[in-house]
Amino acid sequence: MKNPILIALLCLLMLPGCKKAVDAIIEKGTSSSTKNSGFIEYSIAKGGQYCDQNGLKAVETQEMKFLVKFDSTAIYQTANAENQYDINKLYGFSDNNADHHQFSARFGWRWSNNALHLFAYVYNNAAVISRELAIVDIGKEISCSIQVTSSSYLFSVNGVSERMPRMATTPMAKGYQLYPYFGGDEVAPHDIHIWIKNL
């Protein structure tokens, strides 16, 4: 008997205590505000760094806009205390038709000092610069965007903006999609779930 649905149903019929476990499996990663609302769940497995949905997708845009929602899995403790201040990657794009470690713009995030911090995170000619943008709430929808000009990226979080330099030479951002990634130097200490809705 290898059918997991059949096994779960038999568990339900035979042991009433299994109902909670089955409900948790069925409803995993969903809530009334995210289920069927256009959000995509990105999961980073314990011991990993890349999210489960990170297919190659070309990007050519003047502005990337999205909503993001973190749950309590965004709260973590690194094995090495110094790594707590590493910036995890959230969402963005490579630029200048180049590798993202050469040219890119994306949001970063980390849990530190008992708060969830969002960052602007940019590569220009392989040099990385970052700047803290906001402290945000777990469980709330956060509005994010990156606008592209010939010489800058304008990062916005819930209407508050910060300009970062852009040295790419393409008229619009041109590259590929960048997805959630844990690290830094360490792997995810537990499963992490992030919901993103493109606007």
Helices and strands as residue ranges (DSSP letters): H 4-14, G 16-18, H 19-27, E 40-44, E 58-61, E 63-70, G 72-74, G 81-85, E 88-94, E 104-112, E 115-124, E 127-136, E 142-148, E 152-157, E 160-165, E 173-178, E 192-198
